[in-house]
């Protein structure tokens, strides 16, 4: 792979005016039926995003091009399946590897719309599921709506890390930045790897393992945050360099999704609905996670009393460590992700957790963009929610695994909770725009 990947990235670095087109094409091919299985799409997208962050493309342009490319790949794959139907099996590539299509058919027939959302984050399924949806005559309007959401999440998950690293490389950051970044990133990778390993091996106590690792990293961050000054100030500078009036409005909308009253009523609604529908163990798990995270966050924030960044004209009065928006958002969405992954294969459970983490990550990063939290604040908030979520799941599953929620339950709680969050955000938007004024 390196025989052609290295020359390609060197050529793009020498011809940056082609970078946008390259990003669009790679994102498209990564999502294109059969083709996405044959190219190292993840490595390519990270490499191109790294070059883009080095001053060639803005963050908004990078995410938009990735989104458009992924959406085009989905639509082409869907159209291919809709055009040939069962005859798709005789096409070159699939004729010699029927298992590629059979695996996608199995997931689509079992999980329906959810397979398109979650399959975006499972490499072997990503390019095949849209074609399968077309082959099985999924209505185009429904497919388009799901694909829009999936492509947006994929763009953020796959392009944001590379772009951020590229942007950090071009700024005159302090000497200790990269060492501190490596420590934090290494800890998060250990958490992700241990959770993935335990899930794929189907270990009985994988949730307890995840809780232990999360708590260990969280304790390290709690006692070591004064030593991450270069990291916090450097990442704040990277993100603040991308400020624009349009992005300001988008980030204010996103940050409203994690406000206290928004998350409070969404959590109350989720728990009440689960109790009304007699989903007792799911309700207990949700209450333990949401209430435990809120209580722990309030106690820790008062104990550390860390001052916020001086970016806003009217700084907020409360302290910043750990971030309440980040912990509340991760607690709520991880709860949904855990409940969605019950009684499903390990890869699908992990994909549900990744998918659930995306809106929470967007809320957390919006706090850094708006200048009301440091990066270690939102990281600590996410780890706090993850540790309490894993502990709650361990307690609820102490005797037996928690059963999956029926489809009719999801059709009630998901629109109700997400609709409530959206309504709160729109209702409070004018006041929020006035609050988040910059110096």
N, C-alpha and C positions, 0 to 999 in steps of 0.2 A: 504493500500500500504506500509506503514512504517513497517508492520509486517515482510515483507521479504526484503524490500529495505535496511533497516539499517544493518541487518546481512550480506547482500551481499556486501555492501560497506566496512564493517569492515573486512570481509574475504579477499577481494581484497587488502585492505590496508596491511593485514598481509602476503599476498602472491602476491607481486608486479610482479613476473615473469609471472603471468597469466593475467596481465592487458591488454597487447596488444591483446591477443586473445579475452578477454571480450569486448574490444572496437570494434573489428572487427565484432563479433557476434551481439552486440547490434545495431551497425550501419546497419547491414544486416537486422535484424528483424524489425527495425524501418521503413525500406523501403519495407518489404515483404508483399504481399497481405494478407489482413485480419489480420494477426499477428500484423502488425503495428498499427491496431486499438485497440488492446487488451492490449498492454503493455504501461507503462508510459515512452515512449522513450525519451522525452525531458529531464525529470528528470534524467533518467539513463545516458544519454550521458553527461550531465553536471557533474554529480557526478564522472563518470569515467575520464572525461577530467580534473577535479580538482585533482584527484589522480595522473594522468599522469603528470601534471605540477609540482607536488611536487618532481621532480627529477627522476621519473621513466622512462618517455619517453620524447624525445626532441619534440619541436614544429613540426618539419618536420615529425617525425614518427607519431605523433598523428593525424595530418591532413591527412597523407597518408593512415593510417589504416582506418580512418573514410571514406575517399573517396572510398577506395577499398570495404569496407563493404557495403556502400550505393549503389555502382555500382553493386555488386553481388546481392543485394536484388532486384534492378531494373530488372536485367537480368532474375532472377528466376521468378519474377512476370510476365514479358513479355512472357517468355517461357510457363508459366502456361496458360496464356490467348491464346497464339498461339496454344497450344496443344488441348485445350478443346473447344475453340470458344464459341458458345452460350450455350454449355453444362456446362459452368462454373457456371451458375445460380443454378445448382442442387447440387453443392458441399456443404459440411457441413459449416455452418456459413452464407454463402450467401443465402442458401435456406430459412433461418429464417429471414434474414435481406436484402431483395432485394433492399431496398433504398440505401444501401452502393454503390452498383454497378450502380444503376440508376443515382445517383448524378454524379458519375465519367463519365458515358457515356454522360451525358448532357454537362459537361464542355469540354470533349474531342471533341465531335462533333461540338461544337460551336467555340472553340478556337484552335483546332488542336495542332500543335507543341508547341505553346505558353502555352497551358495548362500543358504540362510536365515540362516546366521551372518554371512557376509560382506556379503550384500545389505542388511543392517540399516544399513550405513554408506555405501550408495550411494543418494542421494536418489531418483532415478527408479524404483529397484527396490524400495525399502523397503516401500511400501504394497501392491505388486502380488504379491510372491512368496508371502505366506501364502495369498492367494486362489488362486494358481496351484497351490500344494501341495494345497489342498482339491479343486480341480477335477480334478487328476490322481490323486486318491485316495491320497495319502500317509497311512499309518496315524496315527491321532490321537495315540497314545502317543508315537511318535517325534517328531511335530510339536511336541507340548507340551514335551517335554524340551529340544528345540533352541530353542524360543521362549523358555523360561525363561532360558536362558543368554544368548540374543541381547538380550532385553529388559533384563536386568541390566547388560550391557555398554553398551547404548545409553543407559540412564539415567545411568550414571557419566560417559560421554563427553560427553553433551549438556547435563547439568544441573550437574555439578560446577564447571566454569569460571564460569558465571553466578552460582551461589550463593556461591562464594568471593569474587568481586568485590563482591557485595552485602554479605557479612559484613565485608570489609575496609573498606567505606565507612562502616559504623556504629561502628567502633572508633576511639578517639583515637590514631591512629598517628602516628609521627614524620614530620616535614616531607618528608624525602627518600624516603619509601616509594614513592610513585607514580612518581617519576622512575626509581628503580632497577627497579621492576616493569616499566615500559615498555621499558627497555633489554633485560632478560632475555627478556620476551615477544616483543619485536621480533626478537631473534636467533633464537628458536625458530620464529617465523613465517617468517623468511627460509629457514631450513632446510627447513621443511615445504613452502613454496612452490617452492623450487628443486628439491626431490625430485619433487614432483608435476608440475612443468613438464617436467622431464627424462623422467619416466615416460610422461606423456601424449604427448609429442613423440617418444617411443621413441628417444631419443638413445642412441647406442652406449655412451657412457661416463657414464651417469647415476649409477652407483654410485661412480665416481671423483669426480664432482661433489659427491655427497652426503658423501663422506668428507672432501673439502676444506673444505666449509662447516662440517661438524661439528667438525673439528679447529680451524678458525679461531675458532668460538664457544667451544670448550672452552679454547683458550689464553687468550681474553679472560676467561673465568671463573676460570681458574687464577691469572692475575696480578691480577685485580680483586676476588677474593672478600673481601678486608678492607674494601672500599668498599661492600659490600652488607649492612652491619650492620642498617640500618633495615628492609630487605626481609626478612631472615632473622628478626629479632626480631618484626616485625609479623605475618608469616605464621604464626610459631609461636604468637603470641597468639591469632590468629584460630582456628587449629585446636584449641588447648588449651581455648578457650572452649566447644567442643562435646563435651567429655569427659563420658561417662556410663558406668556399670558395664557395661551391655549392649554399648556400642560398644567399650569396653576389651577385652572378650572377643573380639569380632569382629576387632579390629585385631591382637590377639596371634596369632590363628589365621592371619591373612593374612601377618603378618610372618614367621611360621615357614616359609612357602613360599619365602622368600628366604634362609634361613640357609645358612651355609657348607656344612655337611655335606649338607643337602638338595640344594642346587644342584650340589655336587660330584658326588654319586652320580647325579643325574639327567643331568648332562652326560656322565659316563662311560658310563652306560647308552645314551644316544643315540648316541654315537660308536661304541661297540662293536657295537650293532645295525646301524648303517649299514655298518660294515666287514664284519660277518658276512653281510649281504645283498648285498655287493659293490657298494655305491653309493659308489664311490671318491671322486668329486669332491664329493659331498654330505658325505662323512665328512671330507675334507680341509678343506672350508669350515667345518664345525662345529668341528673341532679348532682351527683357526686363530682363530676367533672366541672360543670359550670360554676356551682357554688364554691367548690374547693379552690378553683383557680381565682375567682373573684376575691375570696377571703385572703388567700395567700398573697395576692398581688397588693392589696391594700396594706397589709401588715409590712411587707417588705419595702414598699415605696416609702412609708413613713419612717422605717428604720434607717434606710440609706440616705434619704433626703438629698439626693443628687440634683444639682441645678441643671436646668434645660439649656440648650444652645441659645445664643443671643442672636436670633435671626428675625423674629417677629418684632413689629413695632410695639405691640402690647404683649409682653411675655405672659404665658399662663402661670397661675399662682402655684399649682400643685407641682410636686417633684416628678422626676422623669424615670427613675430606675426601680423596677422594670416597667416597661411600657404597658399601660392598662389597655390601650387599643390593641396592641399585639397579642397580649395574653388572652383577652376576651375573644378576639377574632379566631385565634388558633384553637381555643377551647371549643367554640361553637362549631366551626367547620370540621375539626378533627372528630368531634362527636358524630357528626353526620357521616364522615368518611368511615369511621369504625363500624357504625350501624349498617352502612351500605355494603360493607365487605364481609358480613357474616355469612357462613356456609358457602363461601366461594373459593376458587382455587387460589393458592398463595400469590401468584403473579397479579391476579385481579384485585386481591385485597391490597397489595402494595400500590397498585395503580390508583385505587380509590383514595388511598391516603395522600398520594402525590396530587391528585386532582383536587381534593379537599383543601390541601395546603396552599394552592395557588391564590384564591381570593384572600386568604389570611396573609399571605406574603405581600400581596399588593397593598393591603391596608397597612401593614408594618412599614413597607418602604415609603408609603405616602407620608408617614410621620417624619421620616428622615428628610424627605424632599421639602416638606413644609417647615423644617427647621425647629420642630418641637421635641425631637428625640435624637439621641445619639444611636449609632448602629448597635452598640452593645446593649442599649436599652431594649430595642425591639428583639434582639437575639435572646436576651434573658427572658423577655415575655413569652416568646415562642417556646423556649425550653421549659419554662414553668408550666405552661399549658400542656405540653407533651408529656411531662413527667406525671402530672396529676391525672391526665387522661389514661396513661398506661397503668397507673396504680389503681384507678377506679375500675378499669377493665379486668385487672388481676383479681380484685376483690369480688366483682360480680361473677366472674368465671371460676371461682375457687373450686366449686364442686363439679360444674359441667359447663361446656361452651354455651355462650349466649346464642339463641336461635335468631334466624334472619327475620326481618320485618316483612309482613305480607305486602304485596304490591299496592293494595287498596290503602294501606296506611301511608305509604310513600306519596301516593297521589293526593293525600290530604295534607300531610305535614310539610312537604317540600314547597308547594306553591304558597301555602299560608305563611310560612316563616320567611321565605325569600321575598314574598310580596310585602310583608310587614317591614322588612329591612329597607326595601326600595322606597316605600312610602315615607318612612321616617327620614331617609336621606334627602328626598326631594323637598319635603316640607320644611326642613331646617336649612336648606342650602343657602338662601339669601343671608341669613345671620352668620353662617359659616364663612361665606366669602368676605364679609366685613371683618370677621375675627382674624382670619389668616392674612393679615397685611404685613408686607415686608418692609424692612428698614431701607 
